[in-house]
Amino acid sequence: MKIVESGITTPARPALAALKSFLAAPTWEKRLPWVQKPDTVKAAMERHYQKYPDGPVNVGRIEFIERYRARGGVPPYSMFEVEGGDLKHAIIVLVEEKSKTDLRVDWEAFAEFKDQLLWDFLNK
């Protein structure tokens, strides 16, 4: 499936590349190098993917929303809206930029949006 990219700025290109690698990973284990705090979230990811489908996440569109500058000890990050393909609805994905070569997706937020975890919790 071809992904339609929208609004991608030059500074956002490395974050977009990290996001695409994250989405294309065939398993949660292969996705670990692309997530924030992999040692911290590894067990949660393993449990999560016992309940929810694993594998690459096919999407139809990635739209760049904004790039936030570093401040107060928080590294810069880019925000994208992702929709289509395997997704039931559009979701927001955050990519933290620890350095020019170390960019990682906020997996916890990704899973909450993609699998509607917060929505399900609030409905209960």
N, C-alpha and C positions, 0 to 999 in steps of 0.2 A: 504494500500500500504506500503510495506516495504521500508524504506529509507536506501540507501547505504551511509555509512559514510566513508570518506576518509581523511587520514592525521591528524586525531584528536589526539592532544597531551594531556597529563594529565592536564596541566594548562588551556587548552581550554575546558575541559569537562563541567565546570559550565556554560560557555557561550553557549555551544551547548545545554545544558538542557534548558536554558532560551529561546533560539531560537526555539527549538521544542515546548515549551509551547506556545510561541507567535504564531507560525504557526498553532497549533492545536486548538487555541481558536475559539469557534463556532460563535462569533460575535465580532464586533469592540469594544463593551463595555467590553466584557470579555478579550479582548486583551489589554485594557488600563493599567492594572498592569504590563505589560511586555514592555511598551514603555517609552522612555526617555520623560521627561517633560510632563507627562500625562495631567496636568491642562492646559498647553499651547496648546497642539495639539488636545485636545478633540473636540473642535468645528470644526476644520479642518477635523478630522476623520469622524465626523458625516456627514458633507457635502460631503466628498469624497465617503462614502459608500452609499449615495443616488444615486450616478451616476455609481459607479463601484460595481461589485459583492462583497458581504460580505460572511463571513463564513470561515471555516478552509481552509488553503492553503496546499493542498497536493503536496508534492515534491517527486522526485525519488532519488535525491542525494544531500548530503551536504558535501562539501569539505572545510576543514580548510585551510585558506590561510596564515594568519599570526596573531600574537598577538603583539600589540604595547604597549610598556611600558608607564607608566605615565610620563608626562613631561610638564612643564610650566603651571601647574594647570589643565591640561587635564587628566582625569582618564585613566587607561589602557583600551584598547578595542581589541576585536578580530574581524577579518574579515573572512567571509565565502562566498563561491560561492555556490549558490543553483540553482538546475535546475530540469526539468522533472515534471511529474504530471500535475498540473494545470497551470504551467508556460509556456509561449510561447517561452521563451528563458532563458538562464542562467542569474542570477542577483547576485549582490554583496549585502551582508547584514552585517551591523556593529552592534556589541553588546558591549555596554559600560559597564565597570565593576566599578561602584562607590564603591563597597565593595565586600567582598566574598559572601555576601548574597543578594546584590542589583545589579542585572545585567539587562540591558534594551536595547531593540532593537531601533535603530534609525529609527522610523517609517517614517519620512519625506523622507529619502533616499530610504527606502524600497518601498514606494508608487511610488516615481518617477521612480525607476527601473522597478518594477513589472508592473505598468500600463502605462509605456512609456510616462510619463508626460513631461519630458524634451524633448524627441524626438519629440513629437507632437507639443510642443511649438516652437522648432527650425524649424520644417517643415512649420509652419504658417508664 
